[in-house]
Amino acid sequence: MRETRGEKIFRWATITVLSIFIIVPLYVMITSAIKPLGDVQGDFTWWPSHITFSAFRSMWQTIPLAHYFVNSLIVCSIATLCSVIIAIFASFAMSRWRFRGRNIFSTTVLSTQMFPGVLFLLPLYIIFVNIDTSTGVTLIGTKLGLIITYLTFSLPFSIWMLAGYFDGIPRELDEASMVDGCTPWGALWRVVLPAAKPGVVAVAIYSFMTAWGEVLFASVMTTDANRTLAVGLRLYSTQTNVYWNEIMAASLVVSIPVVLAFLLLQRSFVAGLTAGAVK
């Protein structure tokens, strides 16, 4: 169907407006990062009168940003790995086998996405306190507790999306591999997973991005020793001053891992989201 002139104008107008909403905040962030602190705190200007990169150097000394960066990388990587592995097994079971309670389980997994995450803050905190009291395993203020917390967010969506992706892979592939001597788990690793690579990549990126930018639970579940980047950025604001240029510089630096991961795996990510949404 040929696009009319009016539709073309509307399409380009929409793209232009959306681009402005994306580019302008990013431009302000970049220009604020290369301005001196006095210029950022003064009257706003679209172009810096004096360009300096001192904020990119001093941001590492103002707060222990490198330590927070390592903490976030450890927590997010482990949470992502656990989420992907568990989601693969759970989704494969939901897709390939019919068992008692399957519909209840899938409905429960999907229904968790209807509730805002803040509702789980107090219950999780109480559960962690009770675990510490009864078993002596400390979860509050530890990386382990934060990893478990992030799994409660990423796992339901990951299972639901991967199950939809597995449903789109013909079962004849499993049967053919088992005829050749594979077990059901062998069929998963050798046949189904290679075909489901876009879906797995999409789940991994989603899990990592969810954990990397989370603030609320990280504020409650961490201490100074294991604070993550999302919480650590607040320390640029003190009782006497707010280092806006360093905040902007640090925000640009900490966004690099997610941006690079998305750019490198963009095709697989989009393909995984699309397939998981329609199947």
N, C-alpha and C positions, 0 to 999 in steps of 0.2 A: 504494500500500500504506500502510495507516494505521499510524502509529507507536504502539507500546505504551507504557504508563506506565514500564516498566523501561528501555526504550530511551531515553525522554525524560530520565529521571533520569541515566542513564549519559552521555548527550550533554552535559547541563549540568554534570555533575561533571567531565568531561574538559575542557570549555571553562573552567571555574573554575580547575582546576589549571594549565592552560597559561597562563591570564591572570595567575595569581600569579607564575609563573616569568618572565613578561615585565615585569609592572608593578613588582614589588618591586625588582629591580636598577635599573630606570630611576628609581624614586623615591629610592633611596639615592644615585644619581649626582646627581640634582637637588638634594637636600637637602645633600649634601656640598659642592656647588659654591657654595651660599649660606651656608655656615658659615665662621667664621674658622678659620685653620689650626690653632690650638691646640685648638679643639673637635673637629676631624676627627681629630687625633692622639690625643685623649683617649678616654675611654670612649664607646662608641657610644650614641647616642640617636636615636630615631626622628624627633624634631622638633627643629630647631635652637633653642637658647636665645637666640641673637642672629643675626638675619638681616643679611647684608651681601653686596653685589655687587662687592666689591673684587677678588675673584678674576677676574672677567670683564674687569677693566681691567688688572690686573697681569700676566695671562698673556701679553699681547702684548709686555711688556718683559723678562720672565724669559728667554724664548727668542725668536728671530726667527720667531714663529709665522706672521706675514703672508707672509714670504718662503717658508716651507715650504708655505703654503696655495697660493700662486701656482705653485710648482713642481709640486705634486700636480695642480692644475687643468690645467696645460699638458700634463703627461705623460698623465694619464688621458683628457683630451679627444682628444688626437692618437691615442692607442692605440685608443680607442673608434671614432673616425672611420675609421681604417685597417682595423680589424677588421670593421666593418660593410660597408665597400666591397668588401674582398677576399672576405668571406663571401657577399655577394650574387652576385658573378660565379661563384665556385666552386660555390655551391649551385644556381644556375640551370643551370650546365653539367651537374652531376650529375643534376638532376631532368629536364631536357629532352632530353639527348643520351645515346646509348649509344656508348661508346668503349672501346677496349682498355685494360684496367687500371682500369676504373671501380669494379668490386667491390673490388679490392685497395686502391684509394685510399680508398673509403668505410670499409672495415674498418680501415685504418690510422688514419684520422681518429678513428674511434670508440674504438679500442683505446688511444689516448693518454690517455683519461680514466680508465683503470684504474690508472695509476701516480701516486704522490704527487709533488707538485711539487718536493720537496726532492731527488729523484733527478736532476733536470735542472740543479741548481745548479752542480756541478763541471764537467760537460760544457760548459755554456754559458760558464762563466768561462774554460775552456781555449780554446774557440772564439774568444771575444772577444780573448784574449791573442794568439792566432795571427793573427787578422785585423789587429790592431795592428802586429804584428811584420812581416807580409808586405806590408801596404798602407799602413801609417801612419795608418789611420783608428782613432781612439781611441773605444772603446765603453764600457769600464769607467770609471765615474765621470762618465758623461755622461747627459743626458736621452735621447739617441738610443738608447743601449744599453738603458736601462730600458724604453723604448717597445717595442723589439724583443723584449725578454724577456717583457713582458706579452702581446704578440701570440702568443707560443708557448702561452700558457695559454688565452686567450679564443677564438682562431681555430678550433681543432678543434670545440669545442662549438657555436660559432656556425654553422659550416658544416653540422654535422650537424642542428641544429635548423631552420635555414632550408631545408635540402634537404627535410626532412619537411614543412615548411609549403608549399613550392612544389609538392610532389607532390599536395597537396590542392587545388590550384587547377586547374580543368579546362583541358586543353590546347586545347580548342575555342576558348577566348578568344585564345590565341596565334594559332591558325589564322585566326580571323576578322579579327584585326588585320592579319595578313600579306596576307590577301585584299584588305584596304583599302589596301595599299601599304607597310605597315611591314616593316622588316627584323627578324630575330630579336632584335637588341638594342633596336630601337624597340619591339617588343612587350614586352620586359622593362621598359623605363622607363615606357611609357605605359599598360600594361595589368596586367602581373603585379605590379609593385612597389606600385601603389595598392591592389591587392587583398591584398597581403602586408604591409600597414602594421603590423598587430599583431605579426607575427613579427619584423619589422625593429626595432620599438621594444623588444621583449623582448631581442633580441640586444644592442642598444645599452645598455640598463640593466644587463644581466648583465656586459658587458665593462667598463663604467664602475665598477660595484661591486667587481668582482674586482680591478681596478687600484687603486682608492681605498683599500682596506683591507689591501693586501699589505704585509708587513713583512720577511720573510726575504730576498727578492731585493733589495729596496730597501736593506737594511742592508749588503749586499755590493757592490752595483752603483752606489752613490752616494757623493758626498763632501759636505763641509760646504756647498759652493756650490749643490748641486742636491739636497739632502736633501728627502725628502717628508714629509708630515704624519705618516704612520704611524710613521716612524722618529723624527721630531722630538719626538714626545710623550714619548719616553723621557728627554729631556734635563731634564724637570722633576724627575727623580730625580738628586741630586748625591751626592757622598761624605759630605756633612754633613747633608743634609736631603732630604725628599721632600715636594714641594708638592702634597699630595693634592687640596686644593680647586681649585687651578689645573688639575690634570690632569683633574678631573671637568668643570670649566667648559670647558676646551679640547675635551674629548671631545664635549660637547654641541654646541659651535659647529661642529666639523668634520663632524659627522654631518648637519648641516642640508642641504647640497647633495644628498646621496643620498636623504634622507627626502622632500624636496620633489619631486625627480625621480620617485620612486616614487609619491607621492600624485597628482601631476599625470597620470602615465601608467599608473596602476594597471590600468585596464580593458584597455588594449592589452597591457600586460605579461602579465596573467593569461591573456588570450585567446591570445597568442602562445605561451606555455608549454604551454597545454592542447592547442592544435592541433598544435604541433610534437612533442608527446609521443605522440600517438595515431595520427599519420599516417605 
